[in-house]
Every structure is written in C-alpha cells, then in structure tokens.
C-alpha cells in the first residue's frame, strides 16, 4: 500500500479535509475539493459503487435532497467508487443533477 492510500485517523469537527482531485463521473473533466473552497458548506456523499442497489438509490435520493440543500446554501458532491468510464456510462442513462466524481481506486471499483 503506497503512502497516498495509507489509513488516516478520522477528521475531527472543524478540521479541514485533505484535498483530492478525481475524474468527474457524469462527464469529462476533474473535480477537486479545492473547487468548493470558500463557497460555503459542502455535503460530501461517498458511495461504494454502482453495482450496489443501496448506493444507486442513495445517489438518486441525494440528487433530490441536493436541490433542498442548495436552497439552504449547501452544495453537494457525490463520489462513487468505480472507474470514470463505468460511471459515465451509467449516468448517461440515469442523469443526475448533483456533481459526481469517480474514484477508480475505491473499494468496489475492481468488481464493476
């Protein structure tokens, strides 16, 4: 396991999360935590993958909830553990309004 995947202690309230840059899951491009810096609160959803029915449902629910959160000044970002190609294929047929990133090194990306 290389240093970038080393286990880190959980963040404490008020601690800044480490920056990341991941391929977008819904279209070409990259999304990073720095993109949201200084824009207000961010709700970050982490999903094990698209083969998980619970994750697919949670993404759809977050898509709806994201509209309500946005009205309150909270942005949403979902990160799905899969390859960008797999995610883009899925979201081509099931588009989402929330911003999505793909983490190809996530726990279930090798099984999708």
MOPAC internal coordinates of N, CA, C and O (Angstrom, degrees):
PM7 1SCF
backbone

  N    0.0000 0     0.00 0     0.00 0    0    0    0
  C    1.4424 1     0.00 0     0.00 0    1    0    0
  C    1.5258 1   107.84 1     0.00 0    2    1    0
  O    1.2310 1   120.81 1   -55.26 1    3    2    1
  N    1.3417 1   116.06 1   124.74 1    3    2    1
  C    1.4516 1   118.05 1  -179.91 1    5    3    2
  C    1.5279 1   110.33 1   -79.92 1    6    5    3
  O    1.2310 1   121.48 1    -8.77 1    7    6    5
  N    1.3153 1   114.78 1   171.23 1    7    6    5
  C    1.4652 1   121.03 1  -174.10 1    9    7    6
  C    1.5269 1   112.39 1   -62.43 1   10    9    7
  O    1.2310 1   119.37 1   148.69 1   11   10    9
  N    1.3363 1   118.81 1   -31.31 1   11   10    9
  C    1.4673 1   120.94 1  -178.11 1   13   11   10
  C    1.5244 1   111.55 1   -68.84 1   14   13   11
  O    1.2310 1   119.89 1   159.57 1   15   14   13
  N    1.3356 1   117.81 1   -20.43 1   15   14   13
  C    1.4597 1   121.37 1   179.70 1   17   15   14
  C    1.5289 1   112.01 1  -106.53 1   18   17   15
  O    1.2310 1   120.01 1  -169.96 1   19   18   17
  N    1.3078 1   117.59 1    10.04 1   19   18   17
  C    1.4611 1   120.67 1   179.94 1   21   19   18
  C    1.5226 1   109.58 1   -65.37 1   22   21   19
  O    1.2310 1   121.22 1   -34.06 1   23   22   21
  N    1.3165 1   115.27 1   145.94 1   23   22   21
  C    1.4580 1   119.37 1   178.50 1   25   23   22
  C    1.5185 1   109.81 1   -67.45 1   26   25   23
  O    1.2310 1   121.41 1   -42.61 1   27   26   25
  N    1.3011 1   114.91 1   137.39 1   27   26   25
  C    1.4581 1   121.15 1   178.46 1   29   27   26
  C    1.5148 1   107.87 1  -116.83 1   30   29   27
  O    1.2310 1   119.99 1   -28.42 1   31   30   29
  N    1.3178 1   117.62 1   151.58 1   31   30   29
  C    1.4672 1   118.34 1   174.75 1   33   31   30
  C    1.5262 1   109.07 1   -66.38 1   34   33   31
  O    1.2310 1   120.21 1   -27.25 1   35   34   33
  N    1.3286 1   117.21 1   152.75 1   35   34   33
  C    1.4717 1   119.33 1   179.30 1   37   35   34
  C    1.5270 1   110.98 1   -61.67 1   38   37   35
  O    1.2310 1   121.27 1   -28.52 1   39   38   37
  N    1.3162 1   115.18 1   151.48 1   39   38   37
  C    1.4591 1   120.07 1   176.70 1   41   39   38
  C    1.5200 1   109.90 1   -71.62 1   42   41   39
  O    1.2310 1   121.33 1   -31.11 1   43   42   41
  N    1.2920 1   115.06 1   148.89 1   43   42   41
  C    1.4659 1   120.90 1   175.56 1   45   43   42
  C    1.5241 1   108.22 1   -99.28 1   46   45   43
  O    1.2310 1   120.17 1   -23.28 1   47   46   45
  N    1.3227 1   117.27 1   156.72 1   47   46   45
  C    1.4668 1   119.86 1   178.52 1   49   47   46
  C    1.5259 1   110.81 1   -52.04 1   50   49   47
  O    1.2310 1   121.17 1   -47.73 1   51   50   49
  N    1.3183 1   115.36 1   132.27 1   51   50   49
  C    1.4539 1   120.89 1   179.55 1   53   51   50
  C    1.5098 1   114.55 1    88.57 1   54   53   51
  O    1.2310 1   119.85 1   167.15 1   55   54   53
  N    1.3407 1   117.88 1   -12.85 1   55   54   53
  C    1.4658 1   121.00 1   178.88 1   57   55   54
  C    1.5192 1   109.39 1   -77.05 1   58   57   55
  O    1.2310 1   121.05 1   -37.23 1   59   58   57
  N    1.3169 1   115.60 1   142.77 1   59   58   57
  C    1.4611 1   120.13 1   178.22 1   61   59   58
  C    1.5320 1   110.06 1   -79.30 1   62   61   59
  O    1.2310 1   121.04 1   -47.28 1   63   62   61
  N    1.3122 1   115.62 1   132.72 1   63   62   61
  C    1.4656 1   121.17 1   178.01 1   65   63   62
  C    1.5284 1   109.15 1   -72.47 1   66   65   63
  O    1.2310 1   120.12 1   -32.20 1   67   66   65
  N    1.3228 1   117.37 1   147.80 1   67   66   65
  C    1.4681 1   119.21 1   177.03 1   69   67   66
  C    1.5248 1   110.55 1   -66.21 1   70   69   67
  O    1.2310 1   120.67 1   -36.69 1   71   70   69
  N    1.3113 1   116.31 1   143.31 1   71   70   69
  C    1.4609 1   120.64 1  -179.46 1   73   71   70
  C    1.5313 1   109.80 1   -69.06 1   74   73   71
  O    1.2310 1   121.27 1   -25.76 1   75   74   73
  N    1.2924 1   115.17 1   154.24 1   75   74   73
  C    1.4625 1   122.37 1   174.89 1   77   75   74
  C    1.5129 1   108.00 1  -146.73 1   78   77   75
  O    1.2310 1   120.90 1   -21.87 1   79   78   77
  N    1.3079 1   115.89 1   158.13 1   79   78   77
  C    1.4583 1   122.96 1   172.52 1   81   79   78
  C    1.5231 1   106.20 1  -134.62 1   82   81   79
  O    1.2310 1   120.99 1   -57.27 1   83   82   81
  N    1.3304 1   115.71 1   122.73 1   83   82   81
  C    1.4645 1   121.53 1  -177.18 1   85   83   82
  C    1.5232 1   109.54 1  -131.87 1   86   85   83
  O    1.2310 1   120.51 1   -26.66 1   87   86   85
  N    1.3305 1   116.64 1   153.34 1   87   86   85
  C    1.4619 1   119.16 1   175.71 1   89   87   86
  C    1.5274 1   110.55 1   -65.18 1   90   89   87
  O    1.2310 1   120.79 1   -37.51 1   91   90   89
  N    1.3137 1   116.10 1   142.49 1   91   90   89
  C    1.4618 1   119.92 1   176.37 1   93   91   90
  C    1.5301 1   108.87 1   -64.56 1   94   93   91
  O    1.2310 1   120.86 1   -33.75 1   95   94   93
  N    1.3208 1   115.96 1   146.25 1   95   94   93
  C    1.4609 1   121.15 1  -179.27 1   97   95   94
  C    1.5190 1   111.61 1   -93.28 1   98   97   95
  O    1.2310 1   120.24 1   159.33 1   99   98   97
  N    1.3135 1   117.15 1   -20.67 1   99   98   97
  C    1.4631 1   120.59 1  -173.61 1  101   99   98
  C    1.5246 1   113.76 1  -102.88 1  102  101   99
  O    1.2310 1   120.07 1   166.34 1  103  102  101
  N    1.3198 1   117.47 1   -13.66 1  103  102  101
  C    1.4725 1   122.19 1   178.43 1  105  103  102
  C    1.5237 1   108.49 1  -168.19 1  106  105  103
  O    1.2310 1   120.38 1    -2.93 1  107  106  105
  N    1.3195 1   116.89 1   177.07 1  107  106  105
  C    1.4574 1   121.37 1   178.58 1  109  107  106
  C    1.5236 1   110.13 1   -63.61 1  110  109  107
  O    1.2310 1   120.65 1   -28.25 1  111  110  109
  N    1.3103 1   116.37 1   151.75 1  111  110  109
  C    1.4504 1   121.07 1   176.63 1  113  111  110
  C    1.5130 1   111.92 1   123.90 1  114  113  111
  O    1.2310 1   121.49 1     4.10 1  115  114  113
  N    1.3178 1   114.75 1  -175.90 1  115  114  113
  C    1.4589 1   122.64 1  -177.22 1  117  115  114
  C    1.5231 1   107.41 1  -130.71 1  118  117  115
  O    1.2310 1   120.66 1   -33.89 1  119  118  117
  N    1.3137 1   116.35 1   146.11 1  119  118  117
  C    1.4595 1   122.07 1   173.77 1  121  119  118
  C    1.5225 1   107.41 1  -124.62 1  122  121  119
  O    1.2310 1   120.94 1   -39.36 1  123  122  121
  N    1.3209 1   115.80 1   140.64 1  123  122  121
  C    1.4650 1   119.38 1   178.94 1  125  123  122
  C    1.5170 1   109.12 1  -134.57 1  126  125  123
  O    1.2310 1   121.17 1   -19.26 1  127  126  125
  N    1.3065 1   115.37 1   160.74 1  127  126  125
  C    1.4545 1   120.07 1   177.29 1  129  127  126
  C    1.5298 1   109.57 1   -64.15 1  130  129  127
  O    1.2310 1   120.40 1   147.21 1  131  130  129
  N    1.3266 1   116.85 1   -32.79 1  131  130  129
  C    1.4692 1   121.04 1   179.30 1  133  131  130
  C    1.5287 1   111.28 1   -61.25 1  134  133  131
  O    1.2310 1   119.59 1   154.37 1  135  134  133
  N    1.3506 1   118.39 1   -25.63 1  135  134  133
  C    1.4628 1   121.36 1   177.72 1  137  135  134
  C    1.5273 1   111.57 1   -59.94 1  138  137  135
  O    1.2310 1   120.59 1   154.64 1  139  138  137
  N    1.3264 1   116.47 1   -25.36 1  139  138  137
  C    1.4653 1   121.76 1  -175.92 1  141  139  138
  C    1.5251 1   112.62 1  -101.25 1  142  141  139
  O    1.2310 1   120.39 1   176.80 1  143  142  141
  N    1.3136 1   116.86 1    -3.20 1  143  142  141
  C    1.4669 1   121.88 1  -177.83 1  145  143  142
  C    1.5272 1   110.42 1   -59.27 1  146  145  143
  O    1.2310 1   120.55 1   -51.25 1  147  146  145
  N    1.3254 1   116.55 1   128.75 1  147  146  145
  C    1.4465 1   121.87 1   176.36 1  149  147  146
  C    1.5153 1   115.31 1    76.21 1  150  149  147
  O    1.2310 1   119.81 1  -173.62 1  151  150  149
  N    1.3328 1   117.96 1     6.38 1  151  150  149
  C    1.4637 1   120.61 1  -178.37 1  153  151  150
  C    1.5200 1   112.07 1   -99.30 1  154  153  151
  O    1.2310 1   119.83 1  -178.84 1  155  154  153
  N    1.3171 1   117.92 1     1.16 1  155  154  153
  C    1.4585 1   120.50 1  -178.95 1  157  155  154
  C    1.5165 1   110.88 1   111.34 1  158  157  155
  O    1.2310 1   120.57 1    11.01 1  159  158  157
  N    1.3338 1   116.51 1  -168.99 1  159  158  157
  C    1.4670 1   120.35 1  -177.40 1  161  159  158
  C    1.5287 1   111.87 1   -66.20 1  162  161  159
  O    1.2310 1   121.65 1   -29.07 1  163  162  161
  N    1.3332 1   114.44 1   150.93 1  163  162  161
  C    1.4666 1   121.73 1   178.45 1  165  163  162
  C    1.5165 1   108.87 1  -130.93 1  166  165  163
  O    1.2310 1   120.72 1   -52.49 1  167  166  165
  N    1.3277 1   116.23 1   127.51 1  167  166  165
  C    1.4591 1   121.82 1   171.89 1  169  167  166
  C    1.5173 1   106.27 1   -95.16 1  170  169  167
  O    1.2310 1   120.50 1   -61.94 1  171  170  169
  N    1.3246 1   116.65 1   118.06 1  171  170  169
  C    1.4619 1   122.37 1  -176.83 1  173  171  170
  C    1.5195 1   108.94 1  -109.19 1  174  173  171
  O    1.2310 1   120.75 1   -64.55 1  175  174  173
  N    1.3285 1   116.17 1   115.45 1  175  174  173
  C    1.4639 1   121.17 1   178.54 1  177  175  174
  C    1.5189 1   110.14 1  -101.57 1  178  177  175
  O    1.2310 1   120.55 1   -48.53 1  179  178  177
  N    1.3317 1   116.55 1   131.47 1  179  178  177
  C    1.4679 1   122.30 1   179.34 1  181  179  178
  C    1.5236 1   108.31 1  -111.95 1  182  181  179
  O    1.2310 1   120.60 1   -52.53 1  183  182  181
  N    1.3357 1   116.45 1   127.47 1  183  182  181
  C    1.4628 1   121.63 1  -175.62 1  185  183  182
  C    1.5261 1   110.33 1  -124.82 1  186  185  183
  O    1.2310 1   120.96 1   -45.28 1  187  186  185
  N    1.3271 1   115.76 1   134.72 1  187  186  185
  C    1.4669 1   122.01 1  -175.63 1  189  187  186
  C    1.5194 1   113.37 1   -64.70 1  190  189  187
  O    1.2310 1   119.63 1   153.15 1  191  190  189
  N    1.3001 1   118.31 1   -26.85 1  191  190  189
  C    1.4581 1   119.21 1   178.78 1  193  191  190
  C    1.5077 1   112.14 1   158.17 1  194  193  191
  O    1.2310 1   121.15 1    -7.44 1  195  194  193
  N    1.3120 1   115.40 1   172.56 1  195  194  193
  C    1.4533 1   120.80 1  -177.24 1  197  195  194
  C    1.5179 1   113.07 1   -86.79 1  198  197  195
  O    1.2310 1   119.92 1   170.66 1  199  198  197
  N    1.3292 1   117.75 1    -9.34 1  199  198  197
  C    1.4603 1   119.67 1   175.75 1  201  199  198
  C    1.5244 1   110.78 1   -80.85 1  202  201  199
  O    1.2310 1   120.32 1   169.95 1  203  202  201
  N    1.3279 1   117.00 1   -10.05 1  203  202  201
  C    1.4594 1   123.34 1  -179.32 1  205  203  202
  C    1.5290 1   109.25 1   -90.53 1  206  205  203
  O    1.2310 1   120.58 1   -63.74 1  207  206  205
  N    1.3332 1   116.50 1   116.26 1  207  206  205
  C    1.4710 1   120.63 1  -179.82 1  209  207  206
  C    1.5245 1   111.47 1   -61.14 1  210  209  207
  O    1.2310 1   120.20 1   144.14 1  211  210  209
  N    1.3148 1   117.22 1   -35.86 1  211  210  209
  C    1.4651 1   120.52 1   179.24 1  213  211  210
  C    1.5304 1   110.61 1   -65.66 1  214  213  211
  O    1.2310 1   120.49 1   140.75 1  215  214  213
  N    1.3313 1   116.67 1   -39.25 1  215  214  213
  C    1.4665 1   120.45 1   178.95 1  217  215  214
  C    1.5271 1   110.69 1   -67.43 1  218  217  215
  O    1.2310 1   120.36 1   137.31 1  219  218  217
  N    1.3278 1   116.92 1   -42.69 1  219  218  217
  C    1.4670 1   119.48 1   178.38 1  221  219  218
  C    1.5235 1   110.57 1   -60.09 1  222  221  219
  O    1.2310 1   120.31 1   137.45 1  223  222  221
  N    1.3297 1   117.01 1   -42.55 1  223  222  221
  C    1.4651 1   120.59 1   178.49 1  225  223  222
  C    1.5325 1   110.25 1   -65.85 1  226  225  223
  O    1.2310 1   120.17 1   137.21 1  227  226  225
  N    1.3211 1   117.28 1   -42.79 1  227  226  225
  C    1.4666 1   120.77 1  -179.18 1  229  227  226
  C    1.5306 1   110.96 1   -63.91 1  230  229  227
  O    1.2310 1   119.91 1   143.32 1  231  230  229
  N    1.3355 1   117.78 1   -36.68 1  231  230  229
  C    1.4648 1   120.81 1   177.30 1  233  231  230
  C    1.5241 1   109.55 1   -64.01 1  234  233  231
  O    1.2310 1   120.30 1   135.53 1  235  234  233
  N    1.3338 1   117.03 1   -44.47 1  235  234  233
  C    1.4650 1   120.78 1   178.45 1  237  235  234
  C    1.5295 1   110.90 1   -62.57 1  238  237  235
  O    1.2310 1   120.33 1   140.08 1  239  238  237
  N    1.3200 1   116.97 1   -39.92 1  239  238  237
  C    1.4662 1   120.18 1   178.60 1  241  239  238
  C    1.5259 1   111.20 1   -68.54 1  242  241  239
  O    1.2310 1   120.23 1   140.28 1  243  242  241
  N    1.3249 1   117.17 1   -39.72 1  243  242  241
  C    1.4597 1   120.34 1   178.21 1  245  243  242
  C    1.5222 1   110.20 1   -65.39 1  246  245  243
  O    1.2310 1   120.04 1   147.94 1  247  246  245
  N    1.3069 1   117.54 1   -32.06 1  247  246  245
  C    1.4609 1   121.76 1   177.20 1  249  247  246
  C    1.5338 1   109.68 1   -59.52 1  250  249  247
  O    1.2310 1   120.35 1   135.35 1  251  250  249
  N    1.3203 1   116.93 1   -44.65 1  251  250  249
  C    1.4698 1   121.95 1   178.64 1  253  251  250
  C    1.5246 1   110.26 1   -71.57 1  254  253  251
  O    1.2310 1   120.38 1   133.52 1  255  254  253
  N    1.3262 1   116.87 1   -46.48 1  255  254  253
  C    1.4601 1   121.71 1  -179.86 1  257  255  254
  C    1.5256 1   110.69 1   -63.16 1  258  257  255
  O    1.2310 1   120.42 1   147.76 1  259  258  257
  N    1.3169 1   116.80 1   -32.24 1  259  258  257
  C    1.4671 1   121.12 1   179.76 1  261  259  258
  C    1.5132 1   112.42 1   -58.58 1  262  261  259
  O    1.2310 1   120.27 1   144.66 1  263  262  261
  N    1.3410 1   117.09 1   -35.34 1  263  262  261
  C    1.4609 1   120.15 1   177.03 1  265  263  262
  C    1.5270 1   110.49 1   -62.60 1  266  265  263
  O    1.2310 1   120.55 1   136.55 1  267  266  265
  N    1.3219 1   116.55 1   -43.45 1  267  266  265
  C    1.4704 1   120.75 1   179.43 1  269  267  266
  C    1.5258 1   110.78 1   -66.89 1  270  269  267
  O    1.2310 1   120.98 1   137.98 1  271  270  269
  N    1.3399 1   115.73 1   -42.02 1  271  270  269
  C    1.4592 1   119.35 1   179.22 1  273  271  270
  C    1.5287 1   111.16 1   -63.96 1  274  273  271
  O    1.2310 1   120.67 1   138.50 1  275  274  273
  N    1.3296 1   116.32 1   -41.50 1  275  274  273
  C    1.4664 1   120.72 1  -179.72 1  277  275  274
  C    1.5309 1   110.07 1   -59.67 1  278  277  275
  O    1.2310 1   120.49 1   142.11 1  279  278  277
  N    1.3366 1   116.67 1   -37.89 1  279  278  277
  C    1.4670 1   120.60 1   178.04 1  281  279  278
  C    1.5275 1   111.40 1   -64.06 1  282  281  279
  O    1.2310 1   120.55 1   155.81 1  283  282  281
  N    1.3315 1   116.56 1   -24.19 1  283  282  281
  C    1.4662 1   121.88 1   178.08 1  285  283  282
  C    1.5284 1   112.61 1   -93.53 1  286  285  283
  O    1.2310 1   120.53 1  -178.57 1  287  286  285
  N    1.3389 1   116.60 1     1.43 1  287  286  285
  C    1.4551 1   120.55 1   179.39 1  289  287  286
  C    1.5199 1   114.55 1    89.91 1  290  289  287
  O    1.2310 1   120.12 1  -165.86 1  291  290  289
  N    1.3429 1   117.38 1    14.14 1  291  290  289
  C    1.4668 1   121.86 1   179.90 1  293  291  290
  C    1.5282 1   108.54 1  -107.34 1  294  293  291
  O    1.2310 1   120.44 1   -53.94 1  295  294  293
  N    1.3080 1   116.77 1   126.06 1  295  294  293
  C    1.4636 1   121.29 1   176.77 1  297  295  294
  C    1.5261 1   109.49 1   -87.58 1  298  297  295
  O    1.2310 1   120.52 1   -22.64 1  299  298  297
  N    1.3251 1   116.62 1   157.36 1  299  298  297
  C    1.4633 1   120.65 1   177.92 1  301  299  298
  C    1.5177 1   109.74 1  -124.60 1  302  301  299
  O    1.2310 1   121.49 1   -33.64 1  303  302  301
  N    1.3232 1   114.75 1   146.36 1  303  302  301
  C    1.4576 1   122.61 1   176.15 1  305  303  302
  C    1.5156 1   107.19 1  -144.61 1  306  305  303
  O    1.2310 1   120.65 1   -51.99 1  307  306  305
  N    1.3174 1   116.37 1   128.01 1  307  306  305
  C    1.4576 1   121.12 1   176.40 1  309  307  306
  C    1.5182 1   110.08 1  -108.94 1  310  309  307
  O    1.2310 1   120.95 1   -40.25 1  311  310  309
  N    1.3247 1   115.79 1   139.75 1  311  310  309
  C    1.4657 1   121.41 1   176.21 1  313  311  310
  C    1.5203 1   107.53 1  -119.93 1  314  313  311
  O    1.2310 1   120.90 1   -56.90 1  315  314  313
  N    1.3284 1   115.88 1   123.10 1  315  314  313
  C    1.4557 1   122.45 1  -177.28 1  317  315  314
  C    1.5262 1   108.86 1  -110.40 1  318  317  315
  O    1.2310 1   120.73 1   -49.36 1  319  318  317
  N    1.3148 1   116.22 1   130.64 1  319  318  317
  C    1.4653 1   121.58 1   179.90 1  321  319  318
  C    1.5286 1   109.03 1   -80.14 1  322  321  319
  O    1.2310 1   121.14 1   -91.79 1  323  322  321
  N    1.3050 1   115.43 1    88.21 1  323  322  321
  C    1.4579 1   122.60 1   177.15 1  325  323  322
  C    1.5260 1   107.63 1  -165.75 1  326  325  323
  O    1.2310 1   120.61 1    -6.27 1  327  326  325
  N    1.2973 1   116.43 1   173.73 1  327  326  325
  C    1.4606 1   120.27 1   177.81 1  329  327  326
  C    1.5304 1   109.36 1   -75.73 1  330  329  327
  O    1.2310 1   120.32 1   -27.39 1  331  330  329
  N    1.3242 1   116.99 1   152.61 1  331  330  329
  C    1.4644 1   118.65 1   177.85 1  333  331  330
  C    1.5280 1   112.25 1   -59.57 1  334  333  331
  O    1.2310 1   120.21 1   143.12 1  335  334  333
  N    1.3224 1   117.21 1   -36.88 1  335  334  333
  C    1.4642 1   120.57 1  -179.30 1  337  335  334
  C    1.5317 1   110.99 1   -63.85 1  338  337  335
  O    1.2310 1   120.48 1   135.54 1  339  338  337
  N    1.3201 1   116.68 1   -44.46 1  339  338  337
  C    1.4652 1   120.84 1   178.96 1  341  339  338
  C    1.5292 1   110.35 1   -64.15 1  342  341  339
  O    1.2310 1   120.48 1   135.89 1  343  342  341
  N    1.3214 1   116.69 1   -44.11 1  343  342  341
  C    1.4634 1   120.93 1  -179.56 1  345  343  342
  C    1.5260 1   110.76 1   -63.87 1  346  345  343
  O    1.2310 1   120.00 1   135.99 1  347  346  345
  N    1.3252 1   117.60 1   -44.01 1  347  346  345
  C    1.4693 1   120.32 1  -178.57 1  349  347  346
  C    1.5257 1   111.45 1   -65.16 1  350  349  347
  O    1.2310 1   120.48 1   144.04 1  351  350  349
  N    1.3133 1   116.68 1   -35.96 1  351  350  349
  C    1.4604 1   119.76 1   175.74 1  353  351  350
  C    1.5236 1   110.34 1   -64.19 1  354  353  351
  O    1.2310 1   120.28 1   133.15 1  355  354  353
  N    1.3127 1   117.07 1   -46.85 1  355  354  353
  C    1.4679 1   121.54 1   179.61 1  357  355  354
  C    1.5311 1   110.97 1   -61.17 1  358  357  355
  O    1.2310 1   120.06 1   130.60 1  359  358  357
  N    1.3371 1   117.50 1   -49.40 1  359  358  357
  C    1.4593 1   120.49 1  -175.12 1  361  359  358
  C    1.5256 1   113.04 1   -76.31 1  362  361  359
  O    1.2310 1   119.99 1   167.50 1  363  362  361
  N    1.3248 1   117.62 1   -12.50 1  363  362  361
  C    1.4647 1   119.79 1   171.99 1  365  363  362
  C    1.5304 1   109.48 1   -65.11 1  366  365  363
  O    1.2310 1   120.47 1   142.76 1  367  366  365
  N    1.3312 1   116.70 1   -37.24 1  367  366  365
  C    1.4662 1   121.40 1  -178.58 1  369  367  366
  C    1.5211 1   112.83 1   -94.69 1  370  369  367
  O    1.2310 1   120.26 1   162.61 1  371  370  369
  N    1.3177 1   117.10 1   -17.39 1  371  370  369
  C    1.4724 1   122.02 1   178.88 1  373  371  370
  C    1.5316 1   108.41 1  -133.61 1  374  373  371
  O    1.2310 1   120.61 1  -108.89 1  375  374  373
  N    1.3280 1   116.44 1    71.11 1  375  374  373
  C    1.4666 1   119.45 1  -175.10 1  377  375  374
  C    1.5294 1   112.62 1   -62.02 1  378  377  375
  O    1.2310 1   121.31 1   -30.99 1  379  378  377
  N    1.3025 1   115.10 1   149.01 1  379  378  377
  C    1.4662 1   122.44 1   177.74 1  381  379  378
  C    1.5257 1   108.00 1  -127.00 1  382  381  379
  O    1.2310 1   120.92 1   -29.89 1  383  382  381
  N    1.3143 1   115.84 1   150.11 1  383  382  381
  C    1.4693 1   120.32 1   179.12 1  385  383  382
  C    1.5226 1   111.91 1   -86.77 1  386  385  383
  O    1.2310 1   120.02 1   155.99 1  387  386  385
  N    1.3314 1   117.57 1   -24.01 1  387  386  385
  C    1.4553 1   118.68 1  -178.53 1  389  387  386
  C    1.5211 1   110.75 1   -77.52 1  390  389  387
  O    1.2310 1   120.84 1   -22.59 1  391  390  389
  N    1.3078 1   115.99 1   157.41 1  391  390  389
  C    1.4641 1   120.97 1   177.23 1  393  391  390
  C    1.5197 1   108.74 1   -72.31 1  394  393  391
  O    1.2310 1   121.32 1   -42.43 1  395  394  393
  N    1.3332 1   115.08 1   137.57 1  395  394  393
  C    1.4634 1   120.76 1  -177.59 1  397  395  394
  C    1.5184 1   110.44 1  -133.48 1  398  397  395
  O    1.2310 1   121.01 1   -38.99 1  399  398  397
  N    1.3246 1   115.67 1   141.01 1  399  398  397
  C    1.4586 1   122.19 1   175.22 1  401  399  398
  C    1.5204 1   107.97 1  -123.48 1  402  401  399
  O    1.2310 1   120.85 1   -25.56 1  403  402  401
  N    1.3255 1   115.98 1   154.44 1  403  402  401
  C    1.4552 1   122.06 1   176.97 1  405  403  402
  C    1.5191 1   108.55 1  -110.71 1  406  405  403
  O    1.2310 1   120.89 1   -46.42 1  407  406  405
  N    1.3247 1   115.90 1   133.58 1  407  406  405
  C    1.4628 1   120.66 1   176.87 1  409  407  406
  C    1.5194 1   107.90 1  -110.90 1  410  409  407
  O    1.2310 1   119.95 1   -84.41 1  411  410  409
  N    1.3227 1   117.71 1    95.59 1  411  410  409
  C    1.4602 1   120.16 1  -176.82 1  413  411  410
  C    1.5218 1   113.95 1   -66.24 1  414  413  411
  O    1.2310 1   119.79 1   167.55 1  415  414  413
  N    1.3314 1   118.01 1   -12.45 1  415  414  413
  C    1.4655 1   119.74 1   177.86 1  417  415  414
  C    1.5061 1   111.43 1   -99.96 1  418  417  415
  O    1.2310 1   120.17 1  -171.69 1  419  418  417
  N    1.3482 1   117.29 1     8.31 1  419  418  417
  C    1.4605 1   121.45 1  -179.00 1  421  419  418
  C    1.5110 1   112.23 1   -66.91 1  422  421  419
  O    1.2310 1   120.04 1    -8.52 1  423  422  421
  N    1.3430 1   117.54 1   171.48 1  423  422  421
  C    1.4562 1   122.53 1  -171.12 1  425  423  422
  C    1.5186 1   115.11 1   -63.34 1  426  425  423
  O    1.2310 1   118.77 1   147.26 1  427  426  425
  N    1.3263 1   119.96 1   -32.74 1  427  426  425
  C    1.4542 1   117.82 1  -175.58 1  429  427  426
  C    1.5244 1   112.54 1  -110.99 1  430  429  427
  O    1.2310 1   119.56 1  -171.64 1  431  430  429
  N    1.3135 1   118.44 1     8.36 1  431  430  429
  C    1.4553 1   119.44 1  -176.25 1  433  431  430
  C    1.5263 1   112.40 1   -66.56 1  434  433  431
  O    1.2310 1   119.72 1   154.76 1  435  434  433
  N    1.3237 1   118.15 1   -25.24 1  435  434  433
  C    1.4720 1   119.65 1   179.93 1  437  435  434
  C    1.5195 1   110.90 1   -74.84 1  438  437  435
  O    1.2310 1   119.84 1   158.40 1  439  438  437
  N    1.3365 1   117.91 1   -21.60 1  439  438  437
  C    1.4579 1   120.80 1  -178.71 1  441  439  438
  C    1.5045 1   113.91 1   -94.32 1  442  441  439
  O    1.2310 1   119.19 1  -176.88 1  443  442  441
  N    1.3153 1   119.15 1     3.12 1  443  442  441
  C    1.4625 1   120.11 1  -178.59 1  445  443  442
  C    1.4897 1   111.56 1  -110.74 1  446  445  443
  O    1.2310 1   120.10 1   180.00 1  447  446  445

